[in-house]
Amino acid sequence: MTTFVKAQASSIISTAVDFSVTFVLKYLMGTWFFAASVIGNVCGGITNFLLGRNWVFSSRENGVGGQALKYLVVWLGNLALNAGGVYLFTEIIKLEEWMSKIVISVIVSIGYNYVFQKFFVFRKRAPQNA
């Protein structure tokens, strides 16, 4: 349960980075919301990887390169789900931009990210018997 709580805290921190970057790009720099959302998601993803490796799953014994590659694969799915969801909810369903981003972020965080990070990206290796 502790890992799940830490993962959710990491997700909240990463989401804060994502939303902050999105806000700055959209409202202070005039970037199209979809592009700002994707860039924010990239920044949040980097934050989430670093927190996941070093704090949530304490998985530093596995090589960073392999973990980064696995994370990239999972994160690309995350990006597609977030971008697609934001586009669908905003452009098709006509939900407010920020509401779309919040709803999709929560769904993807719990239903996709946590599961793949725990059981794929940061999975502990079984001890080798000599």
PyMOL CGO cylinders between C-alpha atoms (Angstrom):
from pymol import cmd
from pymol.cgo import CYLINDER

trace = [
    CYLINDER, 0.00, 0.00, 0.00, 2.89, 2.35, 0.71, 0.3, 1, 1, 1, 1, 1, 1,
    CYLINDER, 2.89, 2.35, 0.71, 4.11, 2.01, -2.88, 0.3, 1, 1, 1, 1, 1, 1,
    CYLINDER, 4.11, 2.01, -2.88, 0.65, 2.87, -4.20, 0.3, 1, 1, 1, 1, 1, 1,
    CYLINDER, 0.65, 2.87, -4.20, 0.45, 5.99, -2.01, 0.3, 1, 1, 1, 1, 1, 1,
    CYLINDER, 0.45, 5.99, -2.01, 3.95, 7.08, -3.06, 0.3, 1, 1, 1, 1, 1, 1,
    CYLINDER, 3.95, 7.08, -3.06, 3.03, 6.45, -6.70, 0.3, 1, 1, 1, 1, 1, 1,
    CYLINDER, 3.03, 6.45, -6.70, -0.03, 8.65, -6.34, 0.3, 1, 1, 1, 1, 1, 1,
    CYLINDER, -0.03, 8.65, -6.34, 2.05, 11.39, -4.67, 0.3, 1, 1, 1, 1, 1, 1,
    CYLINDER, 2.05, 11.39, -4.67, 4.56, 11.13, -7.53, 0.3, 1, 1, 1, 1, 1, 1,
    CYLINDER, 4.56, 11.13, -7.53, 1.68, 11.33, -9.98, 0.3, 1, 1, 1, 1, 1, 1,
    CYLINDER, 1.68, 11.33, -9.98, 0.35, 14.46, -8.28, 0.3, 1, 1, 1, 1, 1, 1,
    CYLINDER, 0.35, 14.46, -8.28, 3.79, 16.11, -8.39, 0.3, 1, 1, 1, 1, 1, 1,
    CYLINDER, 3.79, 16.11, -8.39, 4.26, 15.11, -12.04, 0.3, 1, 1, 1, 1, 1, 1,
    CYLINDER, 4.26, 15.11, -12.04, 0.78, 16.32, -12.89, 0.3, 1, 1, 1, 1, 1, 1,
    CYLINDER, 0.78, 16.32, -12.89, 1.54, 19.66, -11.21, 0.3, 1, 1, 1, 1, 1, 1,
    CYLINDER, 1.54, 19.66, -11.21, 4.61, 19.98, -13.45, 0.3, 1, 1, 1, 1, 1, 1,
    CYLINDER, 4.61, 19.98, -13.45, 2.53, 18.96, -16.49, 0.3, 1, 1, 1, 1, 1, 1,
    CYLINDER, 2.53, 18.96, -16.49, -0.28, 21.41, -15.71, 0.3, 1, 1, 1, 1, 1, 1,
    CYLINDER, -0.28, 21.41, -15.71, 2.12, 24.25, -14.83, 0.3, 1, 1, 1, 1, 1, 1,
    CYLINDER, 2.12, 24.25, -14.83, 3.99, 23.91, -18.12, 0.3, 1, 1, 1, 1, 1, 1,
    CYLINDER, 3.99, 23.91, -18.12, 0.69, 23.63, -20.00, 0.3, 1, 1, 1, 1, 1, 1,
    CYLINDER, 0.69, 23.63, -20.00, -0.65, 26.75, -18.26, 0.3, 1, 1, 1, 1, 1, 1,
    CYLINDER, -0.65, 26.75, -18.26, 2.48, 28.81, -18.97, 0.3, 1, 1, 1, 1, 1, 1,
    CYLINDER, 2.48, 28.81, -18.97, 2.53, 27.76, -22.62, 0.3, 1, 1, 1, 1, 1, 1,
    CYLINDER, 2.53, 27.76, -22.62, -1.21, 28.27, -23.15, 0.3, 1, 1, 1, 1, 1, 1,
    CYLINDER, -1.21, 28.27, -23.15, -1.92, 31.43, -21.19, 0.3, 1, 1, 1, 1, 1, 1,
    CYLINDER, -1.92, 31.43, -21.19, 1.40, 33.23, -21.02, 0.3, 1, 1, 1, 1, 1, 1,
    CYLINDER, 1.40, 33.23, -21.02, 2.85, 32.28, -24.40, 0.3, 1, 1, 1, 1, 1, 1,
    CYLINDER, 2.85, 32.28, -24.40, -0.32, 31.77, -26.46, 0.3, 1, 1, 1, 1, 1, 1,
    CYLINDER, -0.32, 31.77, -26.46, 0.43, 28.19, -27.54, 0.3, 1, 1, 1, 1, 1, 1,
    CYLINDER, 0.43, 28.19, -27.54, -2.44, 26.07, -28.91, 0.3, 1, 1, 1, 1, 1, 1,
    CYLINDER, -2.44, 26.07, -28.91, -3.91, 24.08, -25.99, 0.3, 1, 1, 1, 1, 1, 1,
    CYLINDER, -3.91, 24.08, -25.99, -3.31, 20.67, -27.59, 0.3, 1, 1, 1, 1, 1, 1,
    CYLINDER, -3.31, 20.67, -27.59, 0.39, 21.40, -28.22, 0.3, 1, 1, 1, 1, 1, 1,
    CYLINDER, 0.39, 21.40, -28.22, 0.81, 22.94, -24.77, 0.3, 1, 1, 1, 1, 1, 1,
    CYLINDER, 0.81, 22.94, -24.77, -0.82, 19.85, -23.26, 0.3, 1, 1, 1, 1, 1, 1,
    CYLINDER, -0.82, 19.85, -23.26, 1.56, 17.49, -25.09, 0.3, 1, 1, 1, 1, 1, 1,
    CYLINDER, 1.56, 17.49, -25.09, 4.64, 19.49, -24.05, 0.3, 1, 1, 1, 1, 1, 1,
    CYLINDER, 4.64, 19.49, -24.05, 3.39, 19.63, -20.46, 0.3, 1, 1, 1, 1, 1, 1,
    CYLINDER, 3.39, 19.63, -20.46, 2.89, 15.88, -20.57, 0.3, 1, 1, 1, 1, 1, 1,
    CYLINDER, 2.89, 15.88, -20.57, 6.50, 15.38, -21.68, 0.3, 1, 1, 1, 1, 1, 1,
    CYLINDER, 6.50, 15.38, -21.68, 7.77, 17.44, -18.74, 0.3, 1, 1, 1, 1, 1, 1,
    CYLINDER, 7.77, 17.44, -18.74, 5.51, 15.57, -16.34, 0.3, 1, 1, 1, 1, 1, 1,
    CYLINDER, 5.51, 15.57, -16.34, 6.72, 12.24, -17.77, 0.3, 1, 1, 1, 1, 1, 1,
    CYLINDER, 6.72, 12.24, -17.77, 10.37, 13.08, -17.12, 0.3, 1, 1, 1, 1, 1, 1,
    CYLINDER, 10.37, 13.08, -17.12, 9.51, 14.11, -13.56, 0.3, 1, 1, 1, 1, 1, 1,
    CYLINDER, 9.51, 14.11, -13.56, 7.52, 10.92, -13.03, 0.3, 1, 1, 1, 1, 1, 1,
    CYLINDER, 7.52, 10.92, -13.03, 10.34, 8.68, -14.28, 0.3, 1, 1, 1, 1, 1, 1,
    CYLINDER, 10.34, 8.68, -14.28, 12.87, 10.25, -11.95, 0.3, 1, 1, 1, 1, 1, 1,
    CYLINDER, 12.87, 10.25, -11.95, 10.54, 10.04, -8.95, 0.3, 1, 1, 1, 1, 1, 1,
    CYLINDER, 10.54, 10.04, -8.95, 9.50, 6.47, -9.81, 0.3, 1, 1, 1, 1, 1, 1,
    CYLINDER, 9.50, 6.47, -9.81, 13.05, 5.21, -10.13, 0.3, 1, 1, 1, 1, 1, 1,
    CYLINDER, 13.05, 5.21, -10.13, 14.52, 6.99, -7.14, 0.3, 1, 1, 1, 1, 1, 1,
    CYLINDER, 14.52, 6.99, -7.14, 11.68, 7.23, -4.63, 0.3, 1, 1, 1, 1, 1, 1,
    CYLINDER, 11.68, 7.23, -4.63, 8.46, 5.32, -5.39, 0.3, 1, 1, 1, 1, 1, 1,
    CYLINDER, 8.46, 5.32, -5.39, 9.90, 1.97, -6.45, 0.3, 1, 1, 1, 1, 1, 1,
    CYLINDER, 9.90, 1.97, -6.45, 13.51, 2.51, -5.25, 0.3, 1, 1, 1, 1, 1, 1,
    CYLINDER, 13.51, 2.51, -5.25, 14.64, 0.63, -8.30, 0.3, 1, 1, 1, 1, 1, 1,
    CYLINDER, 14.64, 0.63, -8.30, 18.18, 1.86, -8.79, 0.3, 1, 1, 1, 1, 1, 1,
    CYLINDER, 18.18, 1.86, -8.79, 19.77, -1.60, -8.89, 0.3, 1, 1, 1, 1, 1, 1,
    CYLINDER, 19.77, -1.60, -8.89, 18.39, -2.19, -12.38, 0.3, 1, 1, 1, 1, 1, 1,
    CYLINDER, 18.39, -2.19, -12.38, 20.14, -0.35, -15.20, 0.3, 1, 1, 1, 1, 1, 1,
    CYLINDER, 20.14, -0.35, -15.20, 18.81, 3.13, -15.89, 0.3, 1, 1, 1, 1, 1, 1,
    CYLINDER, 18.81, 3.13, -15.89, 19.03, 2.61, -19.66, 0.3, 1, 1, 1, 1, 1, 1,
    CYLINDER, 19.03, 2.61, -19.66, 16.77, -0.43, -19.65, 0.3, 1, 1, 1, 1, 1, 1,
    CYLINDER, 16.77, -0.43, -19.65, 14.32, 1.25, -17.32, 0.3, 1, 1, 1, 1, 1, 1,
    CYLINDER, 14.32, 1.25, -17.32, 14.32, 4.42, -19.40, 0.3, 1, 1, 1, 1, 1, 1,
    CYLINDER, 14.32, 4.42, -19.40, 13.58, 2.42, -22.55, 0.3, 1, 1, 1, 1, 1, 1,
    CYLINDER, 13.58, 2.42, -22.55, 10.72, 0.54, -20.84, 0.3, 1, 1, 1, 1, 1, 1,
    CYLINDER, 10.72, 0.54, -20.84, 9.44, 3.79, -19.39, 0.3, 1, 1, 1, 1, 1, 1,
    CYLINDER, 9.44, 3.79, -19.39, 9.57, 5.42, -22.83, 0.3, 1, 1, 1, 1, 1, 1,
    CYLINDER, 9.57, 5.42, -22.83, 7.42, 2.63, -24.28, 0.3, 1, 1, 1, 1, 1, 1,
    CYLINDER, 7.42, 2.63, -24.28, 4.88, 2.94, -21.45, 0.3, 1, 1, 1, 1, 1, 1,
    CYLINDER, 4.88, 2.94, -21.45, 5.06, 6.72, -21.53, 0.3, 1, 1, 1, 1, 1, 1,
    CYLINDER, 5.06, 6.72, -21.53, 4.32, 6.81, -25.28, 0.3, 1, 1, 1, 1, 1, 1,
    CYLINDER, 4.32, 6.81, -25.28, 1.12, 4.91, -24.50, 0.3, 1, 1, 1, 1, 1, 1,
    CYLINDER, 1.12, 4.91, -24.50, 0.47, 7.41, -21.71, 0.3, 1, 1, 1, 1, 1, 1,
    CYLINDER, 0.47, 7.41, -21.71, 1.03, 10.33, -24.10, 0.3, 1, 1, 1, 1, 1, 1,
    CYLINDER, 1.03, 10.33, -24.10, -1.30, 8.80, -26.69, 0.3, 1, 1, 1, 1, 1, 1,
    CYLINDER, -1.30, 8.80, -26.69, -4.01, 8.17, -24.09, 0.3, 1, 1, 1, 1, 1, 1,
    CYLINDER, -4.01, 8.17, -24.09, -3.67, 11.66, -22.60, 0.3, 1, 1, 1, 1, 1, 1,
    CYLINDER, -3.67, 11.66, -22.60, -3.47, 13.51, -25.91, 0.3, 1, 1, 1, 1, 1, 1,
    CYLINDER, -3.47, 13.51, -25.91, -6.21, 11.43, -27.49, 0.3, 1, 1, 1, 1, 1, 1,
    CYLINDER, -6.21, 11.43, -27.49, -8.41, 11.76, -24.42, 0.3, 1, 1, 1, 1, 1, 1,
    CYLINDER, -8.41, 11.76, -24.42, -7.92, 15.52, -24.16, 0.3, 1, 1, 1, 1, 1, 1,
    CYLINDER, -7.92, 15.52, -24.16, -8.64, 15.92, -27.86, 0.3, 1, 1, 1, 1, 1, 1,
    CYLINDER, -8.64, 15.92, -27.86, -11.72, 13.68, -27.68, 0.3, 1, 1, 1, 1, 1, 1,
    CYLINDER, -11.72, 13.68, -27.68, -13.17, 15.30, -24.57, 0.3, 1, 1, 1, 1, 1, 1,
    CYLINDER, -13.17, 15.30, -24.57, -12.39, 18.86, -25.70, 0.3, 1, 1, 1, 1, 1, 1,
    CYLINDER, -12.39, 18.86, -25.70, -13.01, 18.80, -29.44, 0.3, 1, 1, 1, 1, 1, 1,
    CYLINDER, -13.01, 18.80, -29.44, -15.64, 16.07, -29.80, 0.3, 1, 1, 1, 1, 1, 1,
    CYLINDER, -15.64, 16.07, -29.80, -17.51, 15.97, -26.48, 0.3, 1, 1, 1, 1, 1, 1,
    CYLINDER, -17.51, 15.97, -26.48, -17.00, 19.74, -25.99, 0.3, 1, 1, 1, 1, 1, 1,
    CYLINDER, -17.00, 19.74, -25.99, -15.92, 19.51, -22.35, 0.3, 1, 1, 1, 1, 1, 1,
    CYLINDER, -15.92, 19.51, -22.35, -13.92, 22.48, -21.06, 0.3, 1, 1, 1, 1, 1, 1,
    CYLINDER, -13.92, 22.48, -21.06, -10.18, 22.14, -21.86, 0.3, 1, 1, 1, 1, 1, 1,
    CYLINDER, -10.18, 22.14, -21.86, -8.99, 21.95, -18.25, 0.3, 1, 1, 1, 1, 1, 1,
    CYLINDER, -8.99, 21.95, -18.25, -11.77, 19.60, -17.19, 0.3, 1, 1, 1, 1, 1, 1,
    CYLINDER, -11.77, 19.60, -17.19, -10.80, 17.27, -20.05, 0.3, 1, 1, 1, 1, 1, 1,
    CYLINDER, -10.80, 17.27, -20.05, -7.17, 17.32, -18.97, 0.3, 1, 1, 1, 1, 1, 1,
    CYLINDER, -7.17, 17.32, -18.97, -8.03, 16.62, -15.32, 0.3, 1, 1, 1, 1, 1, 1,
    CYLINDER, -8.03, 16.62, -15.32, -10.45, 13.76, -16.07, 0.3, 1, 1, 1, 1, 1, 1,
    CYLINDER, -10.45, 13.76, -16.07, -8.06, 12.06, -18.50, 0.3, 1, 1, 1, 1, 1, 1,
    CYLINDER, -8.06, 12.06, -18.50, -5.06, 12.54, -16.19, 0.3, 1, 1, 1, 1, 1, 1,
    CYLINDER, -5.06, 12.54, -16.19, -6.80, 10.78, -13.30, 0.3, 1, 1, 1, 1, 1, 1,
    CYLINDER, -6.80, 10.78, -13.30, -8.04, 7.88, -15.45, 0.3, 1, 1, 1, 1, 1, 1,
    CYLINDER, -8.04, 7.88, -15.45, -4.67, 7.30, -17.12, 0.3, 1, 1, 1, 1, 1, 1,
    CYLINDER, -4.67, 7.30, -17.12, -2.68, 7.71, -13.90, 0.3, 1, 1, 1, 1, 1, 1,
    CYLINDER, -2.68, 7.71, -13.90, -4.51, 5.04, -11.94, 0.3, 1, 1, 1, 1, 1, 1,
    CYLINDER, -4.51, 5.04, -11.94, -5.66, 2.70, -14.69, 0.3, 1, 1, 1, 1, 1, 1,
    CYLINDER, -5.66, 2.70, -14.69, -2.54, 2.66, -16.84, 0.3, 1, 1, 1, 1, 1, 1,
    CYLINDER, -2.54, 2.66, -16.84, 0.60, 4.30, -15.42, 0.3, 1, 1, 1, 1, 1, 1,
    CYLINDER, 0.60, 4.30, -15.42, 0.67, 2.70, -11.98, 0.3, 1, 1, 1, 1, 1, 1,
    CYLINDER, 0.67, 2.70, -11.98, 0.09, -0.81, -13.31, 0.3, 1, 1, 1, 1, 1, 1,
    CYLINDER, 0.09, -0.81, -13.31, 2.73, -0.65, -16.04, 0.3, 1, 1, 1, 1, 1, 1,
    CYLINDER, 2.73, -0.65, -16.04, 5.32, 1.09, -13.89, 0.3, 1, 1, 1, 1, 1, 1,
    CYLINDER, 5.32, 1.09, -13.89, 4.97, -1.37, -11.01, 0.3, 1, 1, 1, 1, 1, 1,
    CYLINDER, 4.97, -1.37, -11.01, 4.87, -4.59, -13.03, 0.3, 1, 1, 1, 1, 1, 1,
    CYLINDER, 4.87, -4.59, -13.03, 6.98, -3.68, -16.07, 0.3, 1, 1, 1, 1, 1, 1,
    CYLINDER, 6.98, -3.68, -16.07, 9.22, -0.62, -15.81, 0.3, 1, 1, 1, 1, 1, 1,
    CYLINDER, 9.22, -0.62, -15.81, 10.40, -0.76, -12.20, 0.3, 1, 1, 1, 1, 1, 1,
    CYLINDER, 10.40, -0.76, -12.20, 9.77, -4.45, -11.49, 0.3, 1, 1, 1, 1, 1, 1,
    CYLINDER, 9.77, -4.45, -11.49, 12.34, -5.87, -9.10, 0.3, 1, 1, 1, 1, 1, 1,
    CYLINDER, 12.34, -5.87, -9.10, 14.43, -8.69, -10.47, 0.3, 1, 1, 1, 1, 1, 1,
    CYLINDER, 14.43, -8.69, -10.47, 14.10, -12.02, -8.71, 0.3, 1, 1, 1, 1, 1, 1,
    CYLINDER, 14.10, -12.02, -8.71, 17.23, -12.87, -6.72, 0.3, 1, 1, 1, 1, 1, 1,
    CYLINDER, 17.23, -12.87, -6.72, 19.59, -15.15, -8.58, 0.3, 1, 1, 1, 1, 1, 1,
    CYLINDER, 19.59, -15.15, -8.58, 20.42, -18.45, -6.87, 0.3, 1, 1, 1, 1, 1, 1,
    CYLINDER, 20.42, -18.45, -6.87, 24.04, -19.47, -7.06, 0.3, 1, 1, 1, 1, 1, 1,
]
cmd.load_cgo(trace, "trace")
